Amino acid sequence: MPPVSSACSQEKLDEIGDWSVDKLTILKTYAEQYSLVLQSQHLTTGERRFRYGYIDGFAGAGEHVRKATGEVVPGSPLNALRTKYRFDEYHFVDIDPKRVSRLRRLSEQEQNVHIHEGDCSTVLLQDVLPRFRWDDFARALCFLDPYGMHLRWEVLKTAGAMKSIEVFLNFPITDINRNAKRSCISAVEPEHRARMTAFWGDETWHTSMFPPSKQSTFFDALGGDTALEVDNAGNEGLAVAFQARLKDVGGFKCVPKPVPMRNSKNAIVYYLFFAGNNEAGNRIASYIFRKYRVP
């Protein structure tokens, strides 16, 4: 077990389950391949070199504690900084001042690291994504791991339209089930309805959640956390609808079937999506995903 740093001993880190460790491994594996491909492309063809960056929209504190062992494990920002072939620039975003402060300390010896404090959607749309335009020979890998339905669809649509951004997204099915899954849309609390609509982009999320042939009054009688008692088949239907939306509305050419990430009780806690416009990236992501699919 790696020693706990002095910063760790003074601050409480988020605990993560094995499924989150798998997520971090998937992202790390892809980031290493991504940076290698872009480096090699320049070296072997002699073509103009792309400027490429890594974007972490919900970067957190930079490290986590693994529940099963108590060990401190690097989060996605540190994994990205430790890839063999470095990115040209790194953008880490978080809304929590304490997490931002810790990220600054962890990366203070690194070059070309930009720490942004604020709402992820606003920061990405205004300050970060515009730095990676296709015509400027810029590319980026973007990881979006919202704490729930805390991402605006506009971020995904903008990234898809730019054609220069590849995205890994954690689709927050647990938060959706708990706060937005009601058979009558008017039964959803206004706050959660607004969050879900902003995440999905419009209110078609409800017809995707309850297609006409599947309508039921089961959830009418439910309230609070009992709405979590949904079957994984229903989860899969919504994930499939979102996959289609990323393609048809989001503008991404390549969106392989997402990986359902399951907890120790085999319940799906979120879906990990990849979305991009590059066939090579699609092949790499699909290959990595296969290892984590339940037969």
C-alpha positions as CSV (number, residue, x, y, z in Angstrom):
1,M,0.0,0.0,0.0
2,P,1.5,3.4,-1.0
3,P,2.1,5.7,1.9
4,V,-0.4,8.5,2.6
5,S,1.0,11.9,1.8
6,S,0.9,14.7,4.4
7,A,-1.8,16.3,2.2
8,C,-3.8,13.1,2.4
9,S,-3.5,12.8,6.1
10,Q,-5.0,16.2,6.6
11,E,-7.8,15.9,4.1
12,K,-10.5,13.4,3.6
13,L,-10.4,11.8,0.2
14,D,-13.4,10.3,-1.6
15,E,-13.7,6.5,-1.2
16,I,-14.2,4.6,-4.4
17,G,-15.3,1.0,-5.2
18,D,-13.7,-1.5,-7.5
19,W,-15.9,-0.3,-10.4
20,S,-14.4,3.1,-10.2
21,V,-11.0,1.7,-10.2
22,D,-11.9,-0.1,-13.4
23,K,-13.1,3.2,-14.9
24,L,-9.8,4.8,-14.0
25,T,-7.9,2.0,-15.6
26,I,-10.0,2.2,-18.8
27,L,-9.4,5.9,-19.1
28,K,-5.7,5.6,-18.3
29,T,-5.2,2.8,-20.9
30,Y,-7.0,4.9,-23.6
31,A,-5.1,8.1,-22.7
32,E,-1.8,6.3,-23.1
33,Q,-2.8,4.9,-26.5
34,Y,-4.2,8.3,-27.6
35,S,-1.0,10.2,-26.8
36,L,1.1,7.5,-28.4
37,V,-0.9,7.6,-31.6
38,L,-0.7,11.3,-32.0
39,Q,3.0,11.4,-31.2
40,S,3.7,8.5,-33.7
41,Q,1.6,10.1,-36.4
42,H,3.8,13.1,-36.4
43,L,7.1,11.2,-36.2
44,T,6.3,8.6,-39.0
45,T,4.6,10.9,-41.5
46,G,6.4,14.1,-40.9
47,E,3.1,16.0,-41.2
48,R,2.3,19.0,-39.1
49,R,2.1,18.0,-35.5
50,F,-1.2,18.2,-33.7
51,R,-1.4,20.1,-30.4
52,Y,-3.3,17.9,-28.1
53,G,-4.7,18.3,-24.7
54,Y,-6.3,16.4,-21.8
55,I,-9.5,17.8,-20.2
56,D,-11.0,16.6,-17.0
57,G,-14.3,18.2,-16.4
58,F,-15.0,16.9,-12.9
59,A,-11.4,16.4,-11.8
60,G,-11.9,15.9,-8.0
61,A,-9.1,16.0,-5.6
62,G,-6.6,14.1,-7.7
63,E,-6.5,11.0,-5.6
64,H,-9.0,8.6,-4.0
65,V,-9.1,5.9,-1.3
66,R,-10.0,2.4,-2.5
67,K,-12.7,1.1,-0.2
68,A,-11.6,-2.5,-0.4
69,T,-8.0,-1.9,0.7
70,G,-7.7,1.6,2.1
71,E,-4.9,2.4,-0.3
72,V,-4.6,5.8,-1.9
73,V,-4.9,5.5,-5.7
74,P,-4.3,8.2,-8.3
75,G,-7.3,9.8,-9.9
76,S,-7.8,10.6,-13.5
77,P,-5.8,13.9,-13.4
78,L,-2.7,12.2,-12.0
79,N,-3.0,9.2,-14.4
80,A,-3.1,11.7,-17.3
81,L,0.0,13.5,-16.0
82,R,1.9,10.2,-15.7
83,T,1.4,8.9,-19.3
84,K,4.6,8.1,-21.1
85,Y,3.9,10.5,-23.9
86,R,2.8,13.8,-22.4
87,F,-0.1,15.9,-23.5
88,D,0.7,19.4,-24.6
89,E,-1.6,20.9,-22.0
90,Y,-3.9,19.7,-19.3
91,H,-7.1,21.3,-18.1
92,F,-8.6,20.2,-14.7
93,V,-11.9,21.6,-13.7
94,D,-13.8,21.3,-10.4
95,I,-16.4,23.4,-8.6
96,D,-15.2,22.7,-5.1
97,P,-12.5,25.1,-3.8
98,K,-10.9,22.5,-1.6
99,R,-10.5,20.0,-4.4
100,V,-9.2,22.7,-6.7
101,S,-6.6,23.8,-4.0
102,R,-5.4,20.2,-3.7
103,L,-5.2,19.8,-7.5
104,R,-3.0,22.8,-7.6
105,R,-0.6,21.4,-4.9
106,L,-0.4,18.0,-6.7
107,S,0.4,19.5,-10.0
108,E,2.5,22.5,-9.0
109,Q,5.7,20.9,-10.3
110,E,4.1,20.1,-13.7
111,Q,4.2,22.2,-16.8
112,N,1.2,23.3,-18.9
113,V,-1.4,22.4,-16.3
114,H,-4.4,24.7,-16.1
115,I,-6.6,24.4,-13.0
116,H,-10.1,25.9,-13.4
117,E,-12.5,26.5,-10.5
118,G,-16.1,26.7,-11.4
119,D,-19.1,25.0,-13.1
120,C,-17.8,22.4,-15.5
121,S,-20.2,23.2,-18.4
122,T,-19.6,26.9,-18.2
123,V,-15.8,26.6,-18.0
124,L,-15.6,24.1,-20.8
125,L,-17.8,26.0,-23.2
126,Q,-16.3,29.4,-22.5
127,D,-12.6,28.7,-21.8
128,V,-11.4,25.2,-22.7
129,L,-13.1,23.7,-25.7
130,P,-12.5,26.7,-27.9
131,R,-8.7,26.0,-27.5
132,F,-9.0,22.8,-29.5
133,R,-10.5,23.7,-32.8
134,W,-10.1,21.3,-35.7
135,D,-8.8,24.1,-38.1
136,D,-6.0,25.0,-35.6
137,F,-4.6,21.4,-35.7
138,A,-5.7,20.9,-32.1
139,R,-7.2,17.8,-30.6
140,A,-8.3,16.8,-27.1
141,L,-9.4,13.9,-24.9
142,C,-12.1,14.9,-22.5
143,F,-13.2,13.0,-19.5
144,L,-16.6,13.9,-18.0
145,D,-17.4,12.2,-14.7
146,P,-20.3,14.3,-13.3
147,Y,-21.4,13.7,-9.7
148,G,-24.9,13.3,-11.0
149,M,-27.0,15.1,-13.6
150,H,-24.6,18.0,-13.4
151,L,-23.6,18.4,-17.0
152,R,-25.3,20.4,-19.8
153,W,-26.0,18.7,-23.1
154,E,-24.5,21.7,-24.8
155,V,-21.0,20.5,-23.8
156,L,-21.5,17.2,-25.6
157,K,-23.1,18.8,-28.6
158,T,-20.4,21.3,-28.9
159,A,-17.7,18.7,-28.7
160,G,-19.4,16.5,-31.3
161,A,-19.7,19.4,-33.7
162,M,-16.1,20.4,-33.3
163,K,-14.9,17.0,-34.5
164,S,-11.6,17.5,-32.6
165,I,-12.7,16.2,-29.2
166,E,-13.0,12.6,-28.0
167,V,-15.1,12.1,-24.9
168,F,-15.4,9.6,-22.1
169,L,-18.6,10.1,-20.2
170,N,-20.0,8.5,-17.1
171,F,-23.8,8.4,-17.6
172,P,-25.3,8.9,-14.1
173,I,-28.0,6.3,-14.2
174,T,-28.2,6.1,-10.3
175,D,-29.0,9.8,-10.0
176,I,-31.4,9.5,-12.9
177,N,-33.2,6.6,-11.3
178,R,-33.4,8.2,-7.9
179,N,-34.6,11.6,-9.0
180,A,-36.0,11.5,-12.5
181,K,-37.5,8.1,-13.1
182,R,-41.3,8.7,-12.7
183,S,-43.9,7.4,-15.1
184,C,-45.5,10.9,-15.1
185,I,-43.1,13.7,-15.9
186,S,-45.0,16.1,-13.8
187,A,-44.3,13.9,-10.7
188,V,-40.6,14.7,-11.0
189,E,-39.5,17.5,-8.6
190,P,-38.9,20.7,-10.6
191,E,-35.2,20.9,-9.6
192,H,-34.5,17.3,-10.8
193,R,-36.6,17.7,-14.0
194,A,-34.6,20.8,-14.9
195,R,-31.3,19.0,-14.3
196,M,-32.3,16.0,-16.3
197,T,-33.6,18.2,-19.2
198,A,-30.3,20.2,-19.2
199,F,-28.3,16.9,-19.2
200,W,-30.4,15.3,-22.0
201,G,-30.9,18.5,-24.0
202,D,-34.7,18.5,-24.1
203,E,-37.6,16.6,-22.5
204,T,-37.5,13.7,-24.9
205,W,-35.6,11.9,-22.1
206,H,-39.0,11.0,-20.6
207,T,-40.3,9.2,-23.7
208,S,-37.0,7.4,-24.0
209,M,-37.3,6.3,-20.4
210,F,-40.9,5.2,-20.9
211,P,-41.6,4.4,-24.5
212,P,-45.3,3.9,-25.3
213,S,-45.2,0.1,-25.3
214,K,-43.5,0.1,-21.8
215,Q,-45.7,2.6,-20.0
216,S,-46.6,1.6,-16.5
217,T,-48.2,3.1,-13.5
218,F,-45.7,1.3,-11.2
219,F,-43.7,4.4,-10.4
220,D,-46.8,6.5,-9.7
221,A,-47.0,5.0,-6.2
222,L,-43.3,5.3,-5.5
223,G,-41.4,8.1,-3.9
224,G,-38.0,9.0,-2.6
225,D,-35.3,6.4,-2.9
226,T,-37.7,3.5,-3.7
227,A,-37.4,4.7,-7.3
228,L,-33.9,3.1,-7.3
229,E,-35.7,-0.3,-7.5
230,V,-35.5,-0.5,-11.3
231,D,-34.4,-3.4,-13.3
232,N,-31.2,-3.3,-15.3
233,A,-33.1,-3.9,-18.6
234,G,-34.8,-0.6,-18.1
235,N,-31.5,1.0,-17.5
236,E,-30.1,-0.5,-20.7
237,G,-33.0,0.9,-22.7
238,L,-32.2,4.5,-21.6
239,A,-28.5,3.9,-22.2
240,V,-29.3,2.8,-25.8
241,A,-31.4,5.9,-26.3
242,F,-28.6,8.1,-25.1
243,Q,-26.1,6.3,-27.4
244,A,-28.4,7.0,-30.4
245,R,-28.7,10.6,-29.2
246,L,-25.0,11.1,-29.1
247,K,-24.8,10.1,-32.7
248,D,-28.0,11.6,-34.2
249,V,-28.1,14.9,-32.2
250,G,-24.7,15.2,-30.7
251,G,-22.8,14.8,-34.0
252,F,-20.4,12.0,-32.9
253,K,-19.7,9.5,-35.6
254,C,-18.4,6.8,-33.3
255,V,-20.3,5.8,-30.2
256,P,-19.7,2.1,-29.3
257,K,-22.0,0.4,-26.9
258,P,-21.3,1.7,-23.4
259,V,-19.9,-0.4,-20.6
260,P,-22.2,-0.9,-17.6
261,M,-20.2,-0.4,-14.4
262,R,-21.6,-2.6,-11.6
263,N,-21.2,-2.5,-7.9
264,S,-20.6,-5.5,-5.6
265,K,-24.3,-6.3,-5.7
266,N,-24.3,-6.4,-9.5
267,A,-26.4,-3.3,-9.8
268,I,-25.5,-0.9,-12.5
269,V,-24.2,2.4,-11.0
270,Y,-23.4,4.1,-14.2
271,Y,-22.6,3.5,-17.9
272,L,-19.2,4.5,-19.3
273,F,-19.6,6.0,-22.8
274,F,-17.0,6.8,-25.5
275,A,-17.9,9.2,-28.2
276,G,-15.6,10.5,-31.0
277,N,-15.2,11.1,-34.7
278,N,-12.1,9.1,-35.3
279,E,-12.2,5.5,-36.4
280,A,-8.8,4.6,-34.8
281,G,-10.0,6.0,-31.5
282,N,-13.2,4.0,-31.8
283,R,-11.3,0.8,-32.4
284,I,-9.1,1.4,-29.4
285,A,-12.0,2.2,-27.1
286,S,-14.0,-0.7,-28.3
287,Y,-11.1,-3.1,-27.7
288,I,-10.6,-1.8,-24.2
289,F,-14.3,-2.0,-23.4
290,R,-14.5,-5.6,-24.4
291,K,-12.5,-6.7,-21.4
292,Y,-15.0,-5.1,-19.0
293,R,-18.2,-6.4,-20.5
294,V,-20.0,-9.0,-18.5
295,P,-20.6,-12.1,-20.7
